[in-house]
Every structure is written in C-alpha cells, then in structure tokens.
C-alpha cells in the first residue's frame, strides 16, 4: 500500500472501485474534488460547501460541518465520506462510520501538507495525473511567495476568525502556518488552545507593533487548504507586496 494513500488517522485506503459515490463534509475538499475532475462522483456535501457554486446546485446538502442528517446521508448510497479533524466532530465520524463503508480523514497543518492531500485524494480516486498537476502549481506558487518574502522583516499579526466573542488562531493551526510563509507571525494567544477567544484591548494592540493597521482580507484564500491554497499563495504574495509598498502611515 502506497504511503500516499494513508489518511490522517493512519487508515490505509486501496484505490477505489470505478464510479465511487462521495460525500464531502469539508468545504475546501469539496472544491478539490471538482478540481481533480471528480465532480460527477460527488453525491453529497454540507451547506457550507459553496465552490464551485453552479455545479454544487445539483448536489444534495446533508447539513453542516458539525451536524448532518444521517437519514439524508443514508439515502445517498455513499461509498466514501471525507472528513477533517478540525471541521468535523469525533461523534459525527462515529455515526457516519455506521452508514458509509469508507471514511477518509484529513488534517492539513503545514501548508506543504496540501501536497499529500492532493496525492491522497487523487490516488484513491484515480486522478494521479491531476493531483500531480496541482502539486506542481502549488510548489511554483510557494517558491514565488518565499522569494518575494525573503528579505522583508517579519511582522506580528492578530488574525481574527470570529466576532462575539473575538477569536484568533494559535500557531498550531494551518492558518497560522500559512501566514508565516509571508513572514506574518500570529500573536496574542495561548498555544494550548487552537482557536482561543480574546479581548481587543491596548495590551493586544501592543503585541503587534506601534501604529498597528487593520486589514480586511479574503479568509477563504488564507484558511482553505486544497486546491484553493494555490490561489491563496499568490494572494498572500500580492498582499505582502502591497503592504511593503504602502506609505508607512497606512500599514
């Protein structure tokens, strides 16, 4: 069994039989399936799966990422369900395992984990060439971002993912490590909690740098793994370049 076909919980998956019926409970991986040419095999999704929008109109939603309708899932006759350790719960995975014969569990942490993700999904479902194409594109964008960030000073940032309460990310997360590629180091959190609630106050602002600047960014491009991460690398490169060229009083 190829190491490329071992998922995040150590399950080794043989190549799938022809015409698999796939339910994705992870929005970014739903998009990845379509970009690998597997759209016709996707029979179910969550209502947070929004890309590609037009194609997903015909795909049944079974619920959210934390709670789904087991009755809807069972009615789809799925042969595979794809989950993620951060986005889906252990209880959900246990219930799904009683309905669907094959569970693929994912858990990218480092940006480079996207390469293994492409090979895992592409290898199981017979899209090896398409997966390799994504790997090549990812590596090219990653090299460009690293070259653009090479001689720039590192910055402390507070990355906010939620309001009421305000929440951020610890460094033990995909988002934090993705931002670190551009020299942005997340601060104002305790690393023992991956997505902590925080207070926006003077102490928090002092943890970044004098004259801290608020920036509204595209969260999908900085937090989604899968094929969208390729565009995310280019987006981050352009963003850091814009900031570096901006007048100092608006940074």
C-alpha positions in Angstrom: 0.0 0.0 0.0 1.4 3.4 -1.0 2.1 5.8 1.8 0.3 8.4 -0.4 -3.0 6.5 0.4 -2.7 6.6 4.2 -5.0 9.3 5.7 -4.6 11.5 8.8 -5.7 8.7 11.3 -3.5 6.1 9.8 -6.1 4.3 7.7 -4.7 2.8 4.5 -7.0 3.1 1.6 -6.9 0.9 -1.5 -7.7 2.5 -4.8 -11.5 3.0 -5.1 -13.6 0.9 -7.4 -15.0 2.7 -10.5 -17.9 5.1 -10.0 -17.4 5.9 -6.3 -20.2 7.9 -4.6 -18.5 10.6 -2.5 -19.9 12.8 0.2 -17.6 15.6 1.3 -18.2 17.2 4.8 -15.3 19.6 4.2 -15.9 22.7 2.0 -12.4 23.1 0.8 -12.1 19.4 -0.1 -15.4 19.6 -2.0 -13.8 22.2 -4.2 -10.7 20.0 -4.5 -12.8 17.0 -5.7 -14.2 19.1 -8.6 -10.7 20.4 -9.5 -9.5 16.8 -9.6 -12.2 16.0 -12.1 -14.3 14.1 -9.6 -17.4 16.3 -9.7 -19.6 13.6 -11.2 -18.8 11.4 -8.2 -19.8 13.9 -5.6 -23.3 13.0 -4.4 -23.4 14.9 -1.1 -22.0 18.0 0.6 -22.5 20.4 3.5 -24.4 23.7 3.1 -21.1 25.4 3.7 -19.7 23.8 0.5 -20.0 26.8 -1.8 -17.4 26.2 -4.5 -17.9 25.6 -7.4 -21.3 27.3 -6.9 -23.0 26.4 -10.2 -22.0 22.7 -10.1 -23.0 22.3 -6.4 -26.6 23.4 -7.1 -27.4 19.9 -8.1 -25.6 18.2 -5.2 -27.6 17.3 -2.1 -26.7 19.0 1.2 -26.8 16.7 4.2 -26.4 19.5 6.8 -23.4 21.4 8.3 -19.9 20.5 9.3 -20.8 19.7 12.9 -24.3 18.2 12.4 -25.8 16.3 9.5 -28.9 14.4 8.7 -28.0 10.7 8.9 -31.2 9.9 7.1 -30.2 12.1 4.1 -26.7 10.6 4.1 -28.1 7.0 4.1 -30.4 7.8 1.2 -27.5 8.8 -1.0 -25.9 5.4 -1.0 -22.4 6.9 -0.5 -19.4 4.7 -0.6 -17.0 7.3 0.7 -17.3 10.2 3.2 -14.4 12.7 3.5 -14.0 14.4 6.9 -11.5 16.7 8.6 -10.3 16.6 12.2 -10.8 20.3 12.8 -14.0 20.8 10.9 -16.0 17.7 11.9 -16.5 16.1 15.3 -15.5 12.6 16.5 -19.1 11.9 17.3 -20.1 12.7 13.7 -17.4 10.5 12.4 -18.5 7.6 14.6 -22.1 7.9 13.3 -21.1 8.2 9.7 -19.0 5.0 10.1 -22.2 3.1 10.8 -23.7 4.2 7.5 -20.9 4.5 5.0 -18.2 1.9 4.4 -15.2 4.1 3.8 -14.2 7.2 5.8 -11.2 9.4 4.6 -10.0 11.6 7.4 -7.8 14.6 6.6 -5.9 17.1 8.8 -3.5 19.5 7.0 -1.4 21.6 9.4 1.5 22.7 7.4 0.9 24.4 4.0 3.0 21.7 2.4 0.5 19.2 3.7 -1.6 20.2 0.7 0.8 18.1 -1.5 -0.1 15.0 0.5 -3.7 15.9 0.4 -3.7 16.1 -3.4 -1.9 12.8 -3.7 -4.2 11.1 -1.1 -7.5 12.1 -2.8 -6.1 11.8 -6.3 -4.5 8.4 -5.6 -7.6 6.9 -4.0 -9.9 8.0 -6.8 -7.7 7.5 -9.9 -6.7 11.1 -10.5 -3.0 10.8 -10.1 -2.0 13.0 -13.0 -4.4 15.7 -12.0 -3.1 15.6 -8.4 0.5 15.9 -9.7 -0.5 18.9 -11.7 -1.9 20.6 -8.6 1.4 19.7 -6.7 3.4 21.4 -9.5 1.3 24.5 -9.4 1.4 24.6 -5.6 5.2 24.3 -5.5 5.6 27.0 -8.1 3.4 29.5 -6.2 5.1 28.6 -2.9 8.6 29.3 -4.4 7.4 32.6 -5.7 5.9 33.6 -2.3 9.1 32.6 -0.5 11.3 34.6 -2.9 9.1 37.7 -2.5 9.2 37.4 1.3 12.9 36.6 1.6 14.3 40.0 2.6 11.3 41.5 4.2 11.0 42.0 8.0 8.7 39.6 9.9 5.5 41.1 11.4 3.4 40.2 14.4 -0.3 39.9 13.5 -3.5 39.2 15.2 -5.7 37.1 12.8 -9.4 37.3 13.8 -11.7 34.5 12.7 -14.9 35.3 14.7 -16.7 38.1 16.5 -18.9 37.9 19.6 -16.6 36.7 21.0 -13.5 37.7 19.1 -11.4 34.6 18.3 -8.0 34.1 16.9 -5.7 31.2 15.9 -2.8 29.6 17.7 0.5 28.8 15.9 -0.5 25.1 15.9 -3.0 25.7 13.1 -3.0 25.7 9.3 -3.9 29.4 9.1 -1.1 30.5 11.3 1.5 28.5 9.4 0.1 29.6 6.1 0.5 33.3 7.2 4.0 32.5 8.4 5.1 31.8 4.9 4.8 35.6 4.2 6.6 36.5 7.5 3.4 37.1 9.5 3.6 35.6 12.9 0.4 35.2 14.9 0.4 36.5 18.5 -1.9 37.2 21.4 -2.9 33.6 22.1 -2.1 30.7 24.2 -0.8 27.8 22.1 -2.6 25.1 24.2 -5.9 26.4 22.8 -6.0 26.2 19.0 -8.8 28.8 18.5 -8.9 31.0 21.6 -11.3 33.8 22.4 -9.5 37.1 23.1 -10.2 40.7 24.1 -9.4 43.6 21.8 -7.6 46.0 24.1 -4.5 48.1 24.4 -2.4 45.1 25.5 -3.4 43.2 22.4 -2.6 46.0 20.1 0.8 46.5 21.8 1.6 42.8 21.0 1.6 43.6 17.3 3.6 46.9 16.7 3.2 50.6 17.1 0.7 52.0 14.6 -1.0 48.6 14.0 -3.1 48.6 10.9 -6.4 46.7 10.4 -6.7 44.9 7.1 -9.7 43.1 5.8 -8.6 40.1 3.8 -10.2 37.1 2.0 -10.4 34.4 4.6 -11.0 31.6 2.2 -7.7 32.3 0.5 -5.8 32.3 3.7 -7.6 29.5 5.6 -8.8 27.0 2.9 -6.5 24.1 2.1 -7.0 22.0 -1.0 -6.8 23.5 -4.5 -7.8 27.0 -3.3 -4.5 27.1 -1.4 -2.7 27.5 -4.7 -4.5 30.8 -5.4 -4.0 31.6 -1.7 -0.2 31.6 -2.1 -0.4 34.1 -4.9 -2.9 36.2 -3.0 -0.6 36.3 0.0 2.4 37.2 -2.1 0.5 40.1 -3.7 -0.9 41.2 -0.3 2.6 41.4 1.3 3.9 43.3 -1.7 1.1 45.9 -1.5 1.8 46.4 2.2 5.5 46.7 1.7 4.9 49.4 -0.9 2.3 51.3 1.0 3.1 54.5 2.9 4.2 53.8 6.5 1.3 55.7 8.0 -1.3 53.2 6.5 0.5 50.0 7.2 
